[in-house]
Amino acid sequence: MNIIPQPTKLLKRSGSYKLDKTITVKYNDNFKEIIEVFNRKLQKITDLKVELTNKVVADLELIIDTQISNSEGYKVIVNTDGIKISASKKAGLFYGCITLLQIISKTNIPFCEIEDEPRFKWRGMHLDVSRHFFPIEFIKRYIDLLSLHKLNVFHWHLTDDNGWRIEIKKYPQLTNVCAWRKNLEHISWNERNNSKEEGVGLYGGFYTQEEIKDVIKYAAERFITVVPEIEMPGHTSEVFAAFPQFSCREKKLEVAPGGYWPNLDIFCAGKEETFKFIEEILSEIIQLFPSEYIHIGGDEADKTRWKECPNCQKRVADENLKDENELQSYFIKRINKFL
């Protein structure tokens, strides 16, 4: 039986449970969203569809079993009496339904007993939409694929040097300006920034806050948490296409059309205005995303500009920091405290 990921226990019996044109599911309003998602997935891979019933006998029954200790664990039993999926929480029932989808063959489900629980609490996938923009339809398809593999975290990399992808109502220039770059898609990635070509229009895009809410809801229905990533202090040169005052040089830049390396132009850590700007952005992010975590990047921040910047050097002195590396620690800890 091809089940991904491999369950912790699998006993296959001889024989199979046969279905007609439907899978009758014992009605329970508490599991409505799970059944709806299961039905949509079922119809994509079979000619079957779900039919809710109040009858005592049904093909499929979802059962809350508090004896199952893992909140994402589940049991699937298929025998002559039908299919029973048990779990202590709704997430486990959902994963049991995903397993059921994987073992259905046309109108036959093999007799079996399956027990499973995840080894890892955080099972995530990352998608960078800055370097290459993906429309909402693709994002939802991506989330569907995560759910089919019982992954539970969607790490959404929303900002980077090549484009700002999330609407921030206080700063509309972030999407009016910073979400768009010169279209050099016909040139290899690392040759674009040095190219003298004008390009063929603009490449880019962004997600409105309403679209973000829609994706979060879509993911939650599949027991996936969306963790946004807002890069800092490096990988932020796209911001300076509209807000150069928050960089050390205060020089207006283009949104990088390709590989931007090294990450020289980063947020100025010496200006209070920089932190106010970031905190106002993060305040909107906090309101949008129910995730316990917000990812702030922190990687590959070249310190060249900080070494040359009088504001950053004053911050190093005022905070009794050893060097620019400790200045980054100051930056990260300050944002962490705010979050």
C-alpha contacts under 8 A as a table, 3 or more apart, distances in Angstrom:
res1	aa1	res2	aa2	distance
1	M	103	I	6.63
2	N	6	Q	7.94
2	N	102	Q	6.91
2	N	103	I	6.98
3	I	6	Q	5.48
3	I	7	P	7.10
3	I	99	T	6.49
3	I	102	Q	6.04
3	I	103	I	7.17
4	I	7	P	7.59
4	I	99	T	7.85
4	I	149	H	6.05
5	P	149	H	6.55
5	P	150	K	7.59
7	P	10	L	6.57
7	P	114	I	7.06
7	P	115	E	6.46
7	P	116	D	4.84
7	P	117	E	7.34
8	T	114	I	7.93
8	T	115	E	6.07
8	T	116	D	4.92
8	T	117	E	6.93
9	K	113	E	7.86
9	K	114	I	5.58
9	K	115	E	4.98
9	K	116	D	6.35
10	L	112	C	7.23
10	L	113	E	5.89
10	L	114	I	4.63
10	L	115	E	6.61
11	L	112	C	5.45
11	L	113	E	5.10
11	L	114	I	6.43
12	K	110	P	7.31
12	K	111	F	6.19
12	K	112	C	4.35
12	K	113	E	6.57
13	R	110	P	7.25
13	R	111	F	5.07
13	R	112	C	5.27
14	S	110	P	7.48
14	S	111	F	6.38
15	G	110	P	6.13
15	G	111	F	5.76
16	S	78	V	7.99
16	S	79	N	7.31
16	S	80	T	7.89
16	S	108	N	6.02
16	S	109	I	5.30
16	S	110	P	4.04
16	S	111	F	4.87
17	Y	78	V	7.05
17	Y	79	N	6.48
17	Y	80	T	6.28
17	Y	82	G	6.70
17	Y	108	N	5.69
17	Y	109	I	5.09
17	Y	110	P	6.15
17	Y	111	F	6.45
18	K	107	T	5.82
18	K	108	N	4.76
18	K	109	I	6.55
19	L	22	T	6.69
19	L	23	I	6.70
19	L	59	D	7.98
19	L	107	T	4.95
19	L	108	N	6.25
20	D	23	I	7.62
20	D	48	L	7.93
20	D	107	T	6.60
21	K	47	D	7.11
21	K	48	L	5.22
21	K	49	K	6.95
21	K	107	T	7.80
22	T	48	L	5.05
22	T	49	K	4.92
22	T	50	V	5.58
22	T	51	E	6.27
23	I	48	L	6.86
23	I	49	K	6.16
23	I	50	V	4.89
23	I	51	E	6.03
23	I	59	D	5.78
23	I	60	L	6.88
24	T	50	V	5.88
24	T	51	E	4.67
24	T	52	L	5.62
24	T	53	T	6.29
24	T	58	A	5.28
24	T	59	D	5.02
24	T	60	L	6.19
25	V	50	V	6.74
25	V	51	E	6.06
25	V	52	L	4.85
25	V	53	T	5.95
25	V	58	A	5.64
25	V	59	D	6.02
25	V	60	L	4.73
25	V	61	E	5.85
26	K	52	L	5.96
26	K	53	T	5.16
26	K	54	N	5.90
26	K	55	K	7.03
26	K	56	V	7.64
26	K	57	V	7.71
26	K	58	A	5.67
26	K	59	D	7.83
26	K	60	L	6.44
26	K	61	E	5.36
26	K	62	L	7.57
27	Y	52	L	5.40
27	Y	53	T	5.40
27	Y	54	N	5.60
28	N	31	F	5.76
28	N	32	K	6.84
29	D	32	K	5.15
31	F	34	I	5.35
31	F	35	I	6.24
31	F	62	L	7.94
31	F	90	K	7.45
32	K	35	I	5.27
32	K	36	E	6.17
33	E	36	E	5.06
33	E	37	V	6.24
33	E	221	E	6.57
34	I	37	V	5.34
34	I	38	F	6.07
34	I	90	K	7.95
34	I	93	L	7.86
34	I	94	F	5.98
34	I	221	E	7.17
34	I	222	R	7.76
35	I	38	F	4.94
35	I	39	N	5.97
35	I	50	V	7.91
36	E	39	N	5.11
36	E	40	R	6.36
37	V	40	R	5.21
37	V	41	K	6.29
37	V	221	E	7.54
37	V	222	R	7.58
38	F	41	K	5.22
38	F	42	L	5.95
38	F	94	F	8.00
38	F	97	C	6.58
38	F	98	I	7.47
39	N	42	L	4.95
39	N	43	Q	6.21
39	N	49	K	6.06
39	N	50	V	5.59
40	R	43	Q	5.40
40	R	44	K	6.61
41	K	44	K	5.27
41	K	45	I	6.90
41	K	101	L	7.84
42	L	45	I	5.57
42	L	46	T	5.96
42	L	47	D	8.00
42	L	48	L	6.75
42	L	49	K	6.64
42	L	101	L	6.59
43	Q	46	T	5.28
43	Q	47	D	5.97
43	Q	48	L	5.99
43	Q	49	K	5.94
44	K	47	D	7.99
46	T	106	K	6.03
47	D	106	K	7.54
48	L	107	T	7.62
53	T	58	A	7.11
55	K	58	A	6.73
58	A	61	E	6.83
58	A	82	G	7.14
59	D	81	D	7.82
59	D	82	G	4.91
59	D	83	I	5.90
60	L	82	G	6.20
60	L	83	I	4.71
60	L	84	K	5.81
60	L	85	I	7.69
61	E	83	I	6.44
61	E	84	K	5.02
61	E	85	I	6.36
62	L	84	K	6.11
62	L	85	I	5.00
62	L	86	S	6.02
62	L	93	L	6.79
63	I	84	K	7.25
63	I	85	I	6.10
63	I	86	S	4.67
63	I	87	A	6.56
63	I	93	L	7.85
64	I	86	S	5.71
64	I	87	A	5.22
64	I	88	S	5.15
64	I	89	K	6.72
64	I	90	K	7.96
65	D	68	I	6.01
65	D	86	S	5.86
65	D	87	A	5.25
65	D	88	S	4.79
66	T	69	S	7.04
66	T	87	A	7.24
66	T	88	S	4.65
67	Q	88	S	6.97
68	I	71	S	7.55
68	I	73	G	6.80
68	I	74	Y	7.20
68	I	87	A	6.10
68	I	88	S	5.47
69	S	73	G	7.42
69	S	88	S	7.04
70	N	73	G	4.94
70	N	88	S	7.44
70	N	117	E	6.58
71	S	87	A	7.58
71	S	88	S	5.97
71	S	89	K	5.48
71	S	91	A	7.09
71	S	92	G	6.46
72	E	87	A	7.50
72	E	88	S	7.77
72	E	89	K	6.72
72	E	90	K	7.94
72	E	91	A	5.35
72	E	92	G	4.18
72	E	93	L	7.97
72	E	95	Y	7.50
72	E	117	E	6.05
72	E	118	P	6.89
73	G	87	A	6.16
73	G	88	S	7.51
73	G	92	G	4.95
73	G	95	Y	7.93
73	G	115	E	7.58
73	G	116	D	5.54
73	G	117	E	3.97
73	G	118	P	6.85
74	Y	85	I	6.94
74	Y	86	S	5.52
74	Y	87	A	4.52
74	Y	88	S	7.59
74	Y	92	G	5.00
74	Y	93	L	6.35
74	Y	95	Y	7.23
74	Y	96	G	5.85
74	Y	115	E	5.94
74	Y	116	D	5.64
74	Y	117	E	6.52
75	K	84	K	7.90
75	K	85	I	5.59
75	K	86	S	5.10
75	K	87	A	6.55
75	K	96	G	6.78
75	K	113	E	7.34
75	K	114	I	5.53
75	K	115	E	4.52
75	K	116	D	6.58
76	V	83	I	7.12
76	V	84	K	5.77
76	V	85	I	4.60
76	V	86	S	6.60
76	V	96	G	6.37
76	V	100	L	7.81
76	V	112	C	7.70
76	V	113	E	5.75
76	V	114	I	5.00
76	V	115	E	6.56
77	I	83	I	5.72
77	I	84	K	5.27
77	I	85	I	6.60
77	I	111	F	7.55
77	I	112	C	5.88
77	I	113	E	4.62
77	I	114	I	6.48
78	V	81	D	7.59
78	V	82	G	5.73
78	V	83	I	4.54
78	V	84	K	6.60
78	V	109	I	7.45
78	V	110	P	7.03
78	V	111	F	4.79
78	V	112	C	5.23
78	V	113	E	6.52
79	N	82	G	5.49
79	N	83	I	6.72
79	N	111	F	5.09
79	N	112	C	6.94
80	T	111	F	7.88
85	I	93	L	6.39
85	I	96	G	6.07
85	I	97	C	7.46
86	S	92	G	7.65
86	S	93	L	6.31
86	S	96	G	7.72
87	A	90	K	7.08
87	A	92	G	5.09
87	A	93	L	5.45
88	S	92	G	6.85
89	K	92	G	5.55
89	K	93	L	6.77
90	K	93	L	5.04
90	K	94	F	6.23
91	A	94	F	5.07
91	A	95	Y	6.33
91	A	223	F	6.14
92	G	95	Y	5.12
92	G	96	G	6.12
93	L	96	G	4.98
93	L	97	C	6.28
94	F	97	C	5.08
94	F	98	I	6.38
94	F	222	R	7.50
94	F	223	F	7.89
95	Y	98	I	4.91
95	Y	99	T	6.30
95	Y	150	K	6.36
96	G	99	T	5.10
96	G	100	L	6.24
97	C	100	L	4.89
97	C	101	L	6.31
98	I	101	L	5.11
98	I	102	Q	6.54
98	I	147	S	7.87
98	I	148	L	6.23
98	I	150	K	7.68
99	T	102	Q	5.09
99	T	103	I	6.57
100	L	103	I	5.36
100	L	104	I	6.31
101	L	104	I	5.53
103	I	109	I	6.33
103	I	110	P	7.33
104	I	107	T	6.93
104	I	108	N	6.01
104	I	109	I	4.97
104	I	110	P	7.72
105	S	108	N	5.19
105	S	109	I	6.26
118	P	121	K	6.84
120	F	123	R	6.32
122	W	152	N	6.77
122	W	153	V	6.69
123	R	150	K	7.96
123	R	151	L	4.91
123	R	152	N	5.39
123	R	153	V	5.87
124	G	151	L	5.85
124	G	152	N	6.02
124	G	153	V	4.27
124	G	154	F	5.75
124	G	155	H	6.72
125	M	146	L	7.48
125	M	151	L	7.60
125	M	153	V	6.43
125	M	154	F	5.42
125	M	155	H	5.89
126	H	154	F	6.17
126	H	155	H	4.49
126	H	156	W	6.10
126	H	157	H	7.04
127	L	154	F	7.75
127	L	155	H	6.35
127	L	156	W	5.45
127	L	157	H	5.82
128	D	131	R	6.53
128	D	132	H	6.97
128	D	156	W	6.59
128	D	157	H	4.63
128	D	158	L	6.72
129	V	132	H	5.12
129	V	133	F	4.60
129	V	134	F	6.07
129	V	156	W	7.56
129	V	157	H	6.11
129	V	158	L	5.89
129	V	159	T	7.64
129	V	165	R	7.20
130	S	133	F	5.91
130	S	157	H	7.09
130	S	158	L	6.02
130	S	159	T	5.58
130	S	160	D	5.59
130	S	161	D	7.49
130	S	162	N	5.56
130	S	163	G	4.89
130	S	164	W	6.43
130	S	165	R	6.46
131	R	160	D	7.33
131	R	161	D	7.85
131	R	162	N	5.26
131	R	163	G	6.79
131	R	258	G	7.71
132	H	204	G	7.95
133	F	204	G	6.24
133	F	205	G	6.55
133	F	206	F	7.89
134	F	138	F	6.07
134	F	139	I	6.75
135	P	138	F	5.46
135	P	139	I	6.48
136	I	139	I	4.92
136	I	140	K	6.25
136	I	207	Y	7.93
136	I	211	E	7.52
136	I	215	V	7.73
137	E	140	K	5.32
137	E	141	R	6.29
138	F	141	R	4.91
138	F	142	Y	6.04
139	I	142	Y	5.00
139	I	143	I	6.25
139	I	215	V	7.69
140	K	143	I	4.97
140	K	144	D	6.16
140	K	215	V	6.92
140	K	218	Y	7.33
140	K	219	A	7.88
141	R	144	D	4.96
141	R	145	L	6.35
142	Y	145	L	5.13
142	Y	146	L	6.37
143	I	146	L	4.98
143	I	147	S	6.23
143	I	154	F	7.30
143	I	219	A	6.41
143	I	224	I	7.92
144	D	147	S	5.13
144	D	148	L	6.27
144	D	222	R	7.85
145	L	148	L	5.09
145	L	149	H	6.59
146	L	149	H	5.32
146	L	150	K	6.30
146	L	151	L	5.12
146	L	152	N	7.28
146	L	154	F	7.94
147	S	150	K	4.81
147	S	151	L	5.62
147	S	152	N	7.11
147	S	222	R	6.13
147	S	223	F	7.77
147	S	224	I	7.41
148	L	151	L	7.65
151	L	224	I	7.16
152	N	223	F	6.13
152	N	224	I	4.21
152	N	225	T	6.11
153	V	224	I	5.19
153	V	225	T	4.82
153	V	226	V	5.96
153	V	227	V	6.99
154	F	224	I	6.59
154	F	225	T	6.07
154	F	226	V	4.76
154	F	227	V	6.05
155	H	226	V	6.06
155	H	227	V	4.83
155	H	228	P	6.07
155	H	229	E	7.08
156	W	226	V	6.82
156	W	227	V	5.99
156	W	228	P	4.87
156	W	229	E	5.89
157	H	160	D	7.89
157	H	228	P	6.24
157	H	229	E	4.73
157	H	230	I	6.99
158	L	164	W	6.55
158	L	165	R	5.30
158	L	166	I	6.46
158	L	228	P	6.67
158	L	229	E	5.74
158	L	230	I	6.16
159	T	162	N	7.87
159	T	163	G	6.15
159	T	164	W	4.64
159	T	165	R	5.92
159	T	166	I	7.70
159	T	229	E	7.00
159	T	230	I	5.50
159	T	231	E	5.97
159	T	235	H	7.94
159	T	236	T	7.63
160	D	163	G	5.76
160	D	164	W	6.43
160	D	230	I	7.91
160	D	231	E	6.30
160	D	235	H	5.00
160	D	236	T	5.74
160	D	237	S	7.61
160	D	238	E	6.86
161	D	164	W	7.85
161	D	235	H	5.04
161	D	236	T	5.33
161	D	237	S	5.06
161	D	238	E	4.75
161	D	239	V	7.86
161	D	255	V	6.61
161	D	256	A	5.96
161	D	260	Y	6.92
162	N	179	A	7.86
162	N	181	R	7.06
162	N	238	E	6.18
162	N	255	V	5.76
162	N	256	A	5.01
162	N	257	P	6.08
162	N	258	G	6.80
163	G	178	C	5.75
163	G	179	A	4.49
163	G	180	W	6.18
163	G	181	R	7.09
163	G	204	G	6.88
163	G	238	E	5.90
163	G	255	V	6.56
163	G	256	A	7.79
164	W	174	L	6.30
164	W	175	T	6.35
164	W	178	C	5.46
164	W	179	A	4.55
164	W	180	W	7.99
164	W	206	F	7.04
164	W	238	E	6.86
164	W	239	V	7.47
165	R	175	T	6.78
165	R	179	A	5.84
165	R	205	G	6.49
165	R	206	F	4.08
165	R	207	Y	5.93
166	I	175	T	6.99
166	I	206	F	5.48
166	I	207	Y	5.06
166	I	208	T	6.33
166	I	209	Q	7.18
167	E	172	P	7.01
167	E	174	L	7.28
167	E	175	T	6.07
167	E	206	F	6.87
167	E	207	Y	6.13
167	E	208	T	5.05
167	E	209	Q	5.82
168	I	171	Y	5.47
168	I	172	P	6.09
168	I	174	L	7.05
168	I	175	T	7.71
168	I	209	Q	7.77
168	I	281	I	6.55
168	I	284	E	6.80
169	K	172	P	5.67
169	K	284	E	7.99
170	K	280	E	7.72
170	K	281	I	7.66
171	Y	174	L	5.91
172	P	175	T	5.74
172	P	176	N	6.05
173	Q	176	N	4.60
173	Q	177	V	5.18
173	Q	178	C	6.65
173	Q	242	A	6.23
174	L	177	V	5.77
174	L	178	C	4.81
174	L	179	A	6.52
174	L	239	V	6.73
174	L	242	A	7.00
175	T	178	C	5.41
175	T	179	A	4.78
175	T	180	W	7.68
175	T	205	G	7.76
175	T	206	F	6.48
176	N	179	A	6.51
176	N	180	W	7.63
177	V	180	W	5.98
177	V	241	A	6.86
177	V	242	A	6.28
178	C	181	R	7.63
178	C	238	E	5.50
178	C	239	V	5.91
178	C	240	F	7.99
178	C	241	A	6.06
178	C	242	A	6.56
178	C	255	V	6.35
179	A	204	G	5.67
179	A	205	G	5.70
179	A	206	F	6.28
179	A	238	E	7.89
179	A	255	V	7.93
180	W	202	L	6.08
180	W	203	Y	5.65
180	W	204	G	4.59
180	W	205	G	6.55
180	W	255	V	6.88
181	R	202	L	5.51
181	R	203	Y	5.39
181	R	204	G	6.34
181	R	254	E	7.36
181	R	255	V	5.20
181	R	256	A	6.55
181	R	257	P	5.55
182	K	198	E	7.34
182	K	199	G	5.67
182	K	200	V	7.29
182	K	201	G	6.33
182	K	202	L	4.85
182	K	203	Y	6.11
182	K	255	V	7.68
182	K	256	A	7.94
182	K	257	P	5.70
183	N	199	G	5.02
183	N	200	V	5.34
183	N	201	G	5.58
183	N	202	L	4.77
183	N	203	Y	4.85
183	N	257	P	6.86
184	L	187	I	5.60
184	L	192	R	6.50
184	L	197	E	7.97
184	L	199	G	5.22
184	L	200	V	6.81
184	L	257	P	6.60
184	L	258	G	7.99
185	E	188	S	7.36
185	E	189	W	7.78
187	I	191	E	6.69
187	I	192	R	6.13
188	S	191	E	5.59
188	S	192	R	6.58
189	W	192	R	5.76
189	W	258	G	4.91
189	W	259	G	5.76
190	N	193	N	7.05
190	N	258	G	5.79
190	N	259	G	4.70
190	N	260	Y	7.78
191	E	194	N	5.92
191	E	195	S	6.45
191	E	258	G	7.12
191	E	259	G	7.51
192	R	195	S	5.12
192	R	257	P	5.98
192	R	258	G	5.00
192	R	259	G	7.14
193	N	256	A	6.47
193	N	257	P	6.04
193	N	258	G	5.64
193	N	259	G	6.82
193	N	260	Y	7.10
199	G	202	L	7.69
207	Y	210	E	8.00
207	Y	211	E	5.85
207	Y	212	I	6.35
208	T	211	E	5.11
208	T	212	I	6.27
209	Q	212	I	4.91
209	Q	213	K	6.21
209	Q	288	L	7.45
210	E	213	K	5.10
210	E	214	D	6.24
211	E	214	D	4.98
211	E	215	V	6.27
212	I	215	V	5.18
212	I	216	I	6.22
212	I	288	L	7.62
213	K	216	I	5.07
213	K	217	K	6.19
213	K	288	L	6.82
213	K	289	F	7.93
214	D	217	K	5.18
214	D	218	Y	6.10
215	V	218	Y	4.94
215	V	219	A	6.04
216	I	219	A	5.14
216	I	220	A	6.05
216	I	225	T	7.50
216	I	226	V	6.23
216	I	289	F	7.45
217	K	220	A	5.02
217	K	221	E	6.28
218	Y	221	E	5.39
218	Y	222	R	6.89
219	A	222	R	5.17
219	A	223	F	6.33
219	A	224	I	4.93
219	A	225	T	6.58
219	A	226	V	7.08
220	A	223	F	4.72
220	A	224	I	5.17
220	A	225	T	6.31
221	E	224	I	7.47
225	T	291	S	6.24
226	V	289	F	7.32
226	V	291	S	6.35
227	V	289	F	7.52
227	V	291	S	5.90
227	V	293	Y	6.29
227	V	294	I	5.89
227	V	295	H	6.89
228	P	289	F	7.57
228	P	294	I	5.64
228	P	295	H	6.03
229	E	294	I	6.27
229	E	295	H	4.41
229	E	296	I	5.59
229	E	297	G	6.57
230	I	294	I	7.80
230	I	295	H	6.32
230	I	296	I	5.04
230	I	297	G	6.60
231	E	234	G	6.64
231	E	235	H	6.06
231	E	236	T	6.57
231	E	295	H	7.66
231	E	296	I	4.99
231	E	297	G	4.54
231	E	298	G	6.68
232	M	235	H	6.47
232	M	236	T	6.42
232	M	266	I	7.69
232	M	267	F	7.12
232	M	296	I	5.83
232	M	297	G	5.72
232	M	298	G	5.47
232	M	299	D	7.93
233	P	236	T	6.78
233	P	266	I	5.64
233	P	267	F	5.14
233	P	268	C	7.91
233	P	269	A	7.98
233	P	297	G	7.87
233	P	298	G	6.14
233	P	301	A	6.38
233	P	328	Q	7.75
233	P	331	F	7.69
234	G	237	S	7.64
234	G	263	N	6.29
234	G	264	L	7.95
234	G	265	D	7.32
234	G	266	I	4.69
234	G	267	F	6.64
234	G	298	G	6.67
234	G	299	D	6.78
234	G	300	E	6.41
234	G	301	A	4.37
234	G	302	D	7.26
235	H	238	E	7.91
235	H	263	N	6.32
235	H	266	I	6.73
235	H	300	E	7.66
235	H	301	A	7.21
236	T	239	V	5.65
236	T	240	F	7.49
236	T	265	D	7.30
236	T	266	I	5.65
236	T	267	F	6.80
237	S	240	F	5.38
237	S	241	A	7.36
237	S	253	L	7.19
237	S	255	V	6.96
237	S	256	A	7.64
237	S	263	N	7.97
237	S	265	D	5.63
237	S	266	I	6.18
238	E	241	A	5.60
238	E	242	A	7.96
238	E	253	L	7.38
238	E	254	E	6.95
238	E	255	V	4.61
238	E	256	A	6.75
239	V	242	A	5.94
239	V	243	F	5.82
239	V	244	P	7.32
239	V	255	V	7.87
240	F	243	F	4.56
240	F	244	P	4.15
240	F	245	Q	7.51
240	F	246	F	7.24
240	F	247	S	6.89
240	F	250	E	7.91
240	F	251	K	7.37
240	F	252	K	5.62
240	F	253	L	5.59
240	F	254	E	7.69
241	A	244	P	6.51
241	A	252	K	5.35
241	A	253	L	4.68
241	A	254	E	5.26
241	A	255	V	6.04
242	A	252	K	7.08
243	F	246	F	6.14
243	F	247	S	7.99
243	F	252	K	7.38
244	P	247	S	5.55
244	P	249	R	7.73
244	P	250	E	4.55
244	P	251	K	5.37
244	P	252	K	5.01
244	P	253	L	7.38
245	Q	248	C	7.62
245	Q	249	R	7.93
245	Q	250	E	4.68
245	Q	251	K	7.57
246	F	250	E	6.72
246	F	267	F	5.90
246	F	268	C	5.84
246	F	271	K	7.61
246	F	273	E	7.16
246	F	274	T	5.27
247	S	250	E	5.20
247	S	251	K	7.48
247	S	265	D	6.71
247	S	266	I	6.06
247	S	267	F	4.91
247	S	268	C	4.73
248	C	265	D	7.56
248	C	266	I	7.55
248	C	267	F	7.02
248	C	268	C	4.90
248	C	305	R	6.28
248	C	306	W	7.03
248	C	309	C	5.93
248	C	311	N	7.86
249	R	305	R	7.55
249	R	309	C	7.65
256	A	259	G	7.24
256	A	260	Y	6.36
260	Y	263	N	6.58
261	W	264	L	7.52
262	P	302	D	6.70
263	N	266	I	6.90
263	N	300	E	6.63
263	N	301	A	5.84
263	N	302	D	5.31
264	L	301	A	7.30
264	L	302	D	5.29
264	L	303	K	7.13
264	L	304	T	6.36
264	L	305	R	6.46
265	D	302	D	7.89
265	D	305	R	6.80
266	I	301	A	6.84
266	I	302	D	7.66
266	I	305	R	7.68
267	F	274	T	6.99
268	C	271	K	6.19
268	C	274	T	6.54
268	C	306	W	7.12
268	C	311	N	7.86
268	C	312	C	6.82
269	A	272	E	7.90
269	A	274	T	7.01
269	A	275	F	7.85
269	A	306	W	7.64
269	A	311	N	7.67
269	A	312	C	5.67
269	A	315	R	7.56
269	A	327	L	7.43
269	A	328	Q	7.87
269	A	331	F	6.57
270	G	274	T	7.97
270	G	310	P	7.95
270	G	311	N	4.44
270	G	312	C	3.98
270	G	313	Q	7.30
270	G	314	K	6.94
270	G	315	R	5.30
271	K	274	T	5.45
271	K	275	F	7.25
271	K	311	N	6.40
271	K	312	C	7.54
272	E	275	F	5.39
272	E	276	K	6.41
273	E	276	K	5.04
273	E	277	F	6.13
274	T	277	F	5.17
274	T	278	I	6.29
275	F	278	I	5.07
275	F	279	E	5.96
276	K	279	E	5.15
276	K	280	E	6.14
277	F	280	E	5.32
277	F	281	I	6.42
278	I	281	I	5.13
278	I	282	L	6.12
279	E	282	L	4.97
279	E	283	S	5.97
279	E	335	I	7.71
279	E	338	F	7.46
280	E	283	S	5.10
280	E	284	E	6.81
281	I	284	E	5.52
281	I	285	I	6.50
282	L	285	I	4.75
282	L	286	I	5.97
282	L	339	L	7.85
283	S	286	I	5.16
283	S	287	Q	6.42
284	E	287	Q	5.13
284	E	288	L	6.31
285	I	288	L	5.15
285	I	289	F	6.15
286	I	289	F	5.57
286	I	290	P	7.29
286	I	294	I	7.95
287	Q	290	P	7.48
291	S	294	I	7.04
298	G	301	A	7.02
298	G	332	I	7.38
302	D	305	R	7.65
303	K	306	W	5.19
303	K	307	K	6.26
303	K	324	E	6.43
303	K	325	N	7.75
304	T	307	K	5.30
304	T	308	E	6.60
305	R	308	E	5.12
305	R	309	C	5.95
306	W	309	C	5.01
306	W	312	C	5.52
306	W	313	Q	7.10
306	W	324	E	6.81
307	K	312	C	7.35
307	K	313	Q	6.84
307	K	324	E	6.97
308	E	313	Q	7.86
309	C	312	C	5.32
309	C	313	Q	6.20
310	P	313	Q	5.02
310	P	314	K	6.02
311	N	314	K	5.12
311	N	315	R	6.31
312	C	315	R	5.00
312	C	316	V	6.29
313	Q	316	V	4.99
313	Q	317	A	6.31
314	K	317	A	5.08
314	K	318	D	5.94
315	R	318	D	5.05
315	R	319	E	5.91
315	R	327	L	7.78
316	V	319	E	5.47
316	V	320	N	5.96
316	V	321	L	4.88
316	V	322	K	7.16
316	V	323	D	6.70
316	V	324	E	7.31
316	V	327	L	6.29
317	A	320	N	5.07
317	A	321	L	6.32
318	D	321	L	7.81
321	L	324	E	7.88
321	L	326	E	5.83
321	L	327	L	6.55
322	K	325	N	7.88
322	K	326	E	6.12
323	D	326	E	5.44
323	D	327	L	6.42
324	E	327	L	4.66
324	E	328	Q	6.39
325	N	328	Q	5.21
325	N	329	S	6.57
326	E	329	S	4.86
326	E	330	Y	6.16
327	L	330	Y	4.93
327	L	331	F	6.19
328	Q	331	F	4.89
328	Q	332	I	6.14
329	S	332	I	5.18
329	S	333	K	5.97
330	Y	333	K	5.26
330	Y	334	R	6.03
331	F	334	R	5.26
331	F	335	I	6.39
332	I	335	I	5.25
332	I	336	N	5.96
333	K	336	N	4.88
333	K	337	K	6.04
334	R	337	K	5.18
334	R	338	F	6.37
335	I	338	F	5.01
335	I	339	L	6.22
336	N	339	L	5.15
